[in-house]
């Protein structure tokens, strides 16, 4: 019986591509565009259609699902709701700094395994 082996450089390339040991992907980005507007975006294909609907992100723009928010009286309601929905389906903040930025409605990101 013969044994098939990959050349080491090919094997190394495959392992690098598959390196998922502790990989987290930044897939949800919140960006405050102005004092009155902000947006959330998620890379198309990084979450399921059901997750996208749960997050209430409805528009598509050049490979990104996007949602625009108008800050009515500087209300934090929309960002709080977005974060709670994201946490409910397994998103996490990559660090405490991102969590703090979300609490003050500044730019932040969330990740999902």
Helices and strands as residue ranges (DSSP letters): H 8-18, E 25-32, E 37-43, H 49-54, E 59-61, E 64-70, G 72-74, H 77-88, E 92-93, H 96-103, E 108-112
